[in-house]
Each structure stands twice: as structure tokens, then as C-alpha cells.
Amino acid sequence: MGERPSDGDIACVVDASGLFCPMPIARLSAALKELSPGAIVELISTDPGTPGDLTAFCKAARHTLIATRVEPERFTAWVQKKERTT
């Protein structure tokens, strides 16, 4: 995984603090659907299951998990929407 993107590169922030599975991933998925390929979304979650769920979601949907930050009581991740496939 790489480094956290700069604020100017982030197209959208999804703050799913206080929500539990499946809502953080559902909110992220909805946000990604509205954005152009290559756009970056910042996901903030307090659900301890989100890191594992996010890894599986990105792999299945072919989005790129750019970076993560784990803090006490908070998980932040940056996800890049997959490029269009023809």
C-alpha cells in the first residue's frame, strides 16, 4: 500500500463513524458509483470489522486500496475507483 493522498486529490469523504457492518462499505460503494473512474474516496469508520470488509470489497470490485491508517477507535482508508474496462 502507498501513502495517503493529498487533500486536493480526494474527491469525496465518506464518514461512516458510528455505523456497523454493512453500512460503511455500503456507503463507500454508493459514493464510488457517483464518481468518475480514478477518483479517490476517503472512508472513515469506527466499526472494527471495516478493515477486513474493505479489503474483500476492493478485491471483489477491483478498486484500489491506496492506503490505510489505524488509530484507536478509528479506521481511515483511501480507495481509488477502478478504471473503466471495455
C-alpha positions in Angstrom: 0.0 0.0 0.0 1.1 3.5 -0.7 0.9 6.8 1.0 -2.2 8.8 2.0 -3.3 11.0 -1.0 -3.2 14.8 -0.5 -6.5 16.5 0.4 -6.7 18.0 -3.1 -6.7 14.5 -4.7 -9.7 13.3 -2.6 -13.0 13.6 -4.5 -15.3 12.6 -1.6 -15.2 11.8 2.1 -17.5 9.1 3.5 -17.8 9.4 7.3 -19.3 6.2 8.5 -18.4 6.8 12.1 -20.9 5.1 14.4 -22.2 2.8 11.7 -21.7 -1.0 11.7 -21.5 -3.7 9.0 -22.6 -3.5 6.3 -23.1 0.3 6.3 -19.5 1.6 6.0 -19.0 -0.5 2.8 -22.5 0.2 1.5 -21.9 4.0 1.9 -18.5 3.7 0.2 -20.0 1.7 -2.7 -22.7 4.3 -3.2 -20.2 7.1 -3.2 -17.9 5.3 -5.7 -20.9 4.7 -8.1 -21.3 8.5 -8.4 -17.7 9.3 -9.2 -15.6 9.0 -12.3 -13.0 6.2 -12.7 -9.8 7.0 -10.9 -11.5 9.2 -8.3 -10.3 8.8 -4.7 -12.7 8.4 -1.7 -11.6 8.7 1.9 -13.5 6.3 4.2 -13.7 6.9 8.0 -15.1 4.2 10.1 -15.3 3.2 13.8 -16.5 -0.4 13.1 -13.7 -2.8 13.9 -14.8 -5.1 11.1 -14.3 -2.5 8.4 -10.6 -3.2 7.6 -11.3 -6.8 6.6 -14.6 -6.0 4.9 -12.9 -3.2 2.9 -10.1 -5.4 1.7 -12.6 -8.0 0.5 -14.8 -5.3 -1.2 -11.9 -3.7 -3.0 -10.6 -7.1 -4.3 -14.1 -8.2 -5.5 -14.9 -4.8 -7.1 -11.4 -4.3 -8.4 -11.0 -0.9 -6.7 -7.5 0.1 -5.4 -7.0 0.3 -1.7 -4.3 3.1 -1.7 -3.6 3.5 2.0 -5.0 2.9 5.5 -4.5 4.5 8.9 -5.5 2.7 12.1 -6.0 4.7 15.2 -7.6 3.9 18.5 -11.3 3.8 17.8 -11.0 4.9 14.2 -10.0 3.5 10.8 -9.4 5.6 7.8 -8.8 4.3 4.2 -8.3 5.8 0.8 -9.9 3.9 -2.1 -9.4 4.7 -5.8 -12.3 3.8 -8.1 -11.3 1.3 -10.7 -10.7 2.5 -14.3 -13.3 1.7 -16.9 -13.0 -1.7 -18.6 -14.1 -2.2 -22.1 
